[in-house]
Amino acid sequence: MTEIDRLLTALRQESAAPGALNGVVVLDITRVVAGPYCSEVLADLGATVIKIEHPDDPDYTRGFPPELRTGDAREPVSGFFAQYNRNKLGLTLNLRHEEGKEALRRLAERADVLVENFRAGTMDKLGLGWDNLRTVNPKLIYTALSGYGQTGPYRRKPAYDNSAQATGGLWSMNGEKGGPPTRVGTIIGDLSASLYGVIGTLAALRHAEATGEGQLVDISQQDSVLSLTENAVVAYDVEGTVPQPLGNQHPFVRPYELFPCKDGYVFFGGYTDKFWRLSCETFGTADQADDPELATMAARFDDEVYERKVRPLIIHWFADRTKTELKELAGDSLPLSAVKDIAEVVDDPQIAARDMVVEVDYPDHGPLRMFGSPIKLSRTPPLTRALAPSTGEHTDAVLRELAGYDDAGIAAMRAEGTVR
């Protein structure tokens, strides 16, 4: 077992068969979420991921809440950082130093993938972009995630998740009907770009394995958000309609939204004729299924009919029943789900059955629960009970084993401030 293998085994805190990406080496030069989540998914699937941070300016999500800090731990642990950087080895490199650049080139010779999330052109200015590193390793997959991609007039603009939600169209569609647009309540631009980054990287790896040819994987947050706007583009193209906020309603099927109940809210989506008839029977109003104004999907979708008859009927069904009672009535027959807060989700038996909340034990800090992996593989399951590295925790081991430096060379780099 190599030194790197021993370090990964210690991080992962679980005895499991090597993951599907065992042997794939990934250099992760990313921060925050759009990038770290991409490389984390690869790490969960078994890749050796090396998180590279500036020695004096590491990933600033290390300071994001919530913070675990107990005892005499030398460095606090951010739960936010831990969730998106588990399973990774930690290396520091100042890429503005010539020796730091040389170290990255030497690592790139041995790597299969490099992931970065700087603005387009930043790595090129350092002499470490795709065109530079492909000469070092023609098989390298270079995955670049950015706000607007590597091409186009916006390529150099700074961007955040909200930038992508705004320019990708999603923000304009979200919110209460008749009200102002509302951002989606999570960092959907960062997360979707990360997942598309994983897909692109895996496709490029497949090509590289078959041909020996690496390539640039160019992922834009704006592109990623646009791809999540359902039928908005085709509706605009065919009908000239511009989607507006609809609150909890769906643009072309009803009922398919949020409804109040005795102790909260439920989602109910009984819009098909089959589900509508079954719902009427389940809630004791079977005669409503034969009402000519309610008998068809098209009739129930009519604005006036929906507000006058459909919505009031459903509110009547649910008003005096709890979420639990409604779930039991719906059983496995009706599309009805309780709207759960995170406390309820964490304790959900289905979530537990799917191993979607995992506990990681941080020495000197205690246990931390975080989301698991939604990817379920029968032979090579993801490795999710894993630590995130402290800043530069594995610098010496990585430089020795993967870049060929001896102890004297590493000491010289540390004296110059190239590594921490």
Residue pairs with C-beta under 8 A, 6 or more apart in sequence:
1 9
2 401
3 397
3 400
3 401
4 48
4 89
4 397
4 398
4 401
4 402
7 89
7 394
7 397
8 48
8 87
8 89
10 387
11 86
11 87
11 88
11 89
11 386
11 387
11 389
12 87
12 383
12 385
12 386
12 387
13 360
13 361
13 385
13 386
13 387
14 383
14 385
14 386
16 381
16 383
17 379
17 380
18 46
18 380
19 44
19 45
19 46
19 47
19 380
19 381
19 382
19 383
20 45
20 46
20 377
20 379
20 380
21 42
21 45
21 46
21 47
22 46
22 47
22 380
23 48
24 42
24 46
24 47
24 48
24 112
24 113
24 205
25 47
25 48
25 50
25 110
25 111
25 112
25 113
25 402
26 39
26 42
26 43
26 47
26 48
26 49
26 50
26 111
26 112
26 113
26 114
26 115
27 50
27 52
27 104
27 107
27 108
27 111
27 113
27 114
27 115
28 35
28 36
28 39
28 49
28 50
28 51
28 52
28 88
28 115
29 52
29 95
29 114
29 115
29 116
29 117
29 118
29 123
30 36
30 38
30 39
30 51
30 115
30 116
30 117
30 145
31 53
31 59
31 60
31 61
31 117
32 59
32 60
32 61
32 117
32 190
33 61
33 84
33 161
33 187
33 190
33 191
33 194
34 117
34 145
34 161
34 187
34 189
34 190
34 191
34 193
34 194
34 221
35 115
35 116
35 117
35 145
35 194
35 197
36 51
36 59
36 61
36 84
36 85
36 194
37 84
37 190
37 191
37 194
37 195
38 115
38 143
38 145
38 193
38 194
38 195
38 197
38 198
38 201
39 49
39 51
39 88
39 115
40 49
40 84
40 85
40 86
40 87
40 88
41 194
41 195
41 198
41 373
41 375
42 49
42 113
42 115
42 198
42 201
43 49
43 86
43 87
43 88
43 383
43 386
44 86
44 87
44 373
44 375
44 382
44 383
44 384
44 386
45 375
45 377
45 380
45 382
45 383
46 380
46 382
46 383
47 112
47 113
48 89
49 87
49 88
49 89
50 88
50 89
50 90
50 91
50 107
50 394
50 398
50 402
51 59
51 85
51 88
51 89
51 90
51 91
51 389
52 91
52 92
52 93
52 104
53 59
53 90
53 91
53 92
53 93
53 391
53 392
54 92
54 93
54 94
54 95
55 92
55 93
55 94
55 391
55 392
55 417
55 418
55 419
55 420
56 94
56 417
56 420
58 92
58 391
58 392
59 81
59 85
61 78
61 80
61 81
61 84
62 78
62 81
62 391
63 78
64 78
64 80
64 81
65 78
65 79
65 80
66 78
66 79
66 80
67 76
67 77
67 78
67 79
68 76
68 77
68 78
68 79
68 82
68 362
68 365
68 366
68 368
69 76
69 77
69 365
70 364
70 365
70 366
71 364
71 365
72 364
73 363
73 364
73 365
74 390
75 390
75 391
77 362
77 365
77 368
77 388
79 368
79 370
81 388
82 360
82 362
82 368
82 370
82 387
82 388
83 370
83 371
84 388
85 388
85 389
86 360
86 370
86 384
86 386
86 387
86 388
87 383
87 384
87 386
87 387
87 388
88 388
88 389
89 389
89 393
89 394
89 397
89 398
90 389
90 390
90 391
90 392
90 393
90 394
90 395
91 392
91 394
91 395
91 398
91 399
91 419
92 391
92 392
92 395
92 419
92 420
93 100
93 103
93 104
93 418
93 419
94 100
94 417
94 418
94 419
95 101
95 104
95 126
95 128
96 126
97 416
97 417
97 418
99 412
99 413
99 416
99 418
100 413
100 418
100 419
101 126
101 127
101 128
103 399
103 403
103 405
103 413
103 418
103 419
104 128
105 128
105 133
105 136
106 402
106 403
106 404
107 398
107 402
107 403
108 114
108 133
108 136
108 137
108 140
109 136
109 137
110 402
110 403
111 137
111 140
111 402
112 139
112 140
112 141
112 205
112 208
113 140
113 141
113 142
113 143
113 201
113 205
114 133
114 140
114 141
114 142
114 143
115 143
115 145
115 197
115 201
116 123
116 142
116 143
116 144
116 145
117 144
117 145
117 146
118 144
118 146
119 146
119 147
119 155
119 156
119 157
119 158
119 159
120 144
120 146
120 148
120 149
120 150
120 151
120 155
120 156
121 129
121 155
121 156
123 129
123 130
123 144
124 130
124 131
124 132
129 142
130 142
130 144
130 216
133 140
133 142
134 140
134 142
134 214
137 214
138 212
138 213
138 214
139 208
139 212
139 213
139 214
140 214
141 201
141 204
141 205
141 208
141 214
141 215
141 217
142 214
142 215
142 216
142 217
143 197
143 200
143 201
143 204
143 217
143 219
144 150
144 216
144 217
144 218
144 219
145 193
145 194
145 197
145 219
145 220
145 221
146 155
146 159
146 219
146 220
146 221
147 154
147 157
147 158
147 159
147 160
147 163
147 164
147 220
147 221
147 222
148 154
148 155
148 157
148 159
148 167
148 220
148 221
148 222
149 155
149 218
149 219
149 220
149 222
149 223
150 216
150 218
151 218
154 167
154 222
157 163
159 221
159 222
160 189
161 187
161 188
161 189
161 190
161 221
162 171
162 183
162 189
163 189
163 221
163 222
164 189
164 190
164 193
164 220
164 221
164 222
164 224
164 225
165 171
165 183
165 184
165 188
165 189
165 225
167 222
167 225
168 189
168 221
168 222
168 223
168 224
168 225
168 226
168 228
168 229
169 225
169 226
169 229
169 232
170 184
170 188
170 225
170 226
170 228
170 229
171 181
171 182
171 183
171 184
172 181
172 243
172 244
172 245
173 181
173 229
173 232
173 243
173 244
173 245
173 246
174 181
174 182
174 183
174 184
174 245
175 181
175 182
175 245
175 247
176 182
176 245
176 247
177 244
177 245
177 246
177 247
177 249
178 245
179 245
179 247
180 245
181 245
182 245
188 225
188 228
189 221
189 222
189 224
189 225
190 221
192 221
192 224
192 225
192 227
192 228
193 219
193 220
193 221
193 224
196 219
196 223
196 224
196 227
197 217
197 219
200 217
200 219
201 217
204 214
204 215
204 217
207 213
207 215
208 214
208 215
226 233
229 243
230 251
231 251
231 252
232 243
235 241
235 243
235 251
236 242
236 243
243 251
247 257
248 257
248 258
249 256
249 257
250 256
250 257
250 271
252 301
253 269
253 271
253 297
253 301
254 271
254 300
254 301
254 306
254 310
255 268
255 269
255 270
255 271
255 300
255 306
255 310
255 311
255 314
256 268
256 269
256 271
257 267
257 268
258 265
258 266
258 267
258 339
259 265
259 266
259 267
259 268
259 314
259 315
259 318
260 315
260 318
260 319
261 318
261 319
261 321
261 322
261 323
261 326
262 318
262 319
262 320
262 321
262 322
262 323
262 325
263 322
263 323
264 323
264 338
264 339
265 323
265 338
265 339
266 318
266 323
266 326
266 327
266 336
266 337
266 338
266 339
267 335
267 336
267 337
267 339
268 279
268 314
268 318
268 334
268 335
268 336
269 275
269 335
269 336
270 276
270 278
270 279
270 334
270 335
270 336
271 297
271 300
272 297
273 295
273 296
273 297
275 334
275 335
276 289
276 294
276 297
276 300
277 289
278 333
278 334
279 317
279 334
280 286
280 287
280 288
280 289
281 289
282 329
282 330
282 333
282 334
283 317
283 329
285 313
285 317
288 294
288 313
289 295
291 309
292 299
293 299
293 305
293 309
294 300
294 305
294 309
294 310
299 305
300 306
300 310
318 326
321 329
323 338
323 339
324 338
326 336
326 338
327 336
327 337
327 338
329 336
330 336
338 344
340 348
345 351
346 357
346 369
351 357
354 372
354 374
354 376
355 372
355 384
356 371
356 372
356 374
357 369
357 370
357 371
357 372
358 369
358 370
358 371
358 372
358 384
358 385
359 367
359 368
359 369
359 385
360 367
360 368
360 369
360 370
360 385
360 386
360 387
361 367
361 368
362 368
362 387
372 382
372 384
373 382
373 384
375 382
391 420
392 419
392 420
395 410
395 419
395 420
396 407
396 410
399 405
399 409
399 410
399 413
399 419
400 406
400 407
400 410
405 413
410 419
413 419
414 420
